[in-house]
Amino acid sequence: MKETPASFRLLPGAPDSPVILHVPHSSRAVPAHVRGGIVLDDRALELELDHITDSHTAEIAAEGAAAAGVTPWRFVNQLSRLVIDPERFPDEREEMLTVGMGAVYTRTTHREELRPADADPQALIDRYFHPYAAAMTEAVDGRLDAVGRAVVIDVHSYPTERLPYELHGEGPRPPICLGTDCFHTPPELLAAARKAFAGFGGTGLDSPFAGAYVPLKHYREDRRVGALMIEIRRDVYMSEPGGPAGAGAGALAKALAELVDAVGAGTPAGS
C-alpha cells in the first residue's frame, strides 16, 4: 500500500470488509499557504468554517467503525473543504460552479467573496484534488481485488436551516437524508440504511442533498461498487453552527455500525 500524504488518511479495516467509510468534510484545517488566498478576516473565516464543516463526522465514523463486527476501512480528509472539495467535479460539469463552489470555492455559504473571482484554482487542484481522487480510486480498487465488491458510505452532516448556497434546499430536511445514485445504490443497501437509521425521527431520500460519491474510474461503469451518502441533520447530534457534539453522536455511531455490518454481510453491490 502506498503511503498517503498528510492531506488525507486511509485507515485500514478488516481484510474481508468491502466497506469504505468516506469522511470528506469533517476537518477545519487550512494550511497557511492556502489561508493567504482567502479574503476573509480570521473571525469571518472561523464562522464560515462553522457553517461549512461537517463537524464531528470523523469521530462518528471512527466510533462506528470500532463498534462494527467487521471493521470497515475509513478514508478521511485531513483538510477543510475550503482547501479543495474532493466531492466536486474539477471542471465545468460541476453545477455548484454557479454559486462559486466548485472543486475550489470562491464564494462562501452565504454567497460572499471567499477568494477573488479570478483566482486560478489549478495549483490547489493539482496539489490536493488529484492525489485525493487517485488514492480514493486505489482504495476502492483494493476492496474490489480483495473482496470482489466495494461499498462507499459517505458520512456527512447538514444544517437544520437552509443556507444561501444550497441549490436544492427547498425540499424536506429530514433528520437523516440518504443520498443515492441510480446506478450505484442497490435497493438492499438503501433498505439497510433506512433500517439502521430508523430511530432518529425519520429518513428521507435525496433532499436536501442528493447523490453519492464514486471515483470517476468506476462511476456508472462498475456495478460492483455500491455507494450511499448519509447526511445527518446537525440538530440531531450537535449545537449549531459549529458547537460541541451531544448525546446523539453516540447513537449515530451505533446506527452506522449496524449499517456497516448489514452491508458487510449482504449480497454483492449492484446485484
Secondary structure by P-SEA (a helix, b strand, c coil): cccccccccccccccccccccccccccccccaaaaaaccccaaaaaaaaaaccccaaaaaaaaaaaaccbbbbbbbbcccccccccccccccccccccccccccccccccccccccccccaaaaaaacaaaaaaaaaaaaaaaaaaccbbbbbbbbcccccccccccccccccccbbbbbbcccccaaaaaaaaaaacccccccccccbbbbbbccccccccccbbbbbbbbcccccccccccccccaaaaaaaaaaaaaaaaaacccccc
